[in-house]
Amino acid sequence: MRSFFPWAMIVSICLLGCSENYRDSRTLCIDWYNRGLNNMNNPEREFKNAIKCDATFSSSYYWLGYHFCRVKRIRESLEYFEKYLQVVDKNDPQEKSRIKTAGYFVKEMQSGNTDYNSIMEKSMSME
């Protein structure tokens, strides 16, 4: 007899996404976030689902900004880096480096530099 339990659970999470029943579930948010980190070639769906679960989970905004810059979707990159800078806890010492990097990405893209490698190289040399 075949067991459908794991598939049923996966399908319900995918179908429900982050419905109202799961909105307060930090566990589901972190699960989506970790899936995004494990799929950095195309993490859009995972990070957006993490944001749906918890709109204050700033790391998802940061990594979406990073991803969109890398794939040359500059408008979206700016949007997510700016949202990250709005949402992030600026007193969190673990976010200090990312806050600086996100600010630098925004500044560079607004000034016309949209080359991910160039921005990364410059931002690394500033540290």
Buried (B, 14 or more C-beta within 10 A) or exposed (E): EEEEEEEEEEEEBEEEBBEEEBEEEEEBBBBBBEBBEEBEEEBBBBBBBBBBBBBEBBBBBBBBBBBBBBEEBBEBBBBBBBBBBEBBEEEEEEBEEBBEBBBBBBEBBEEEBBEBEEBBEBBEEEE
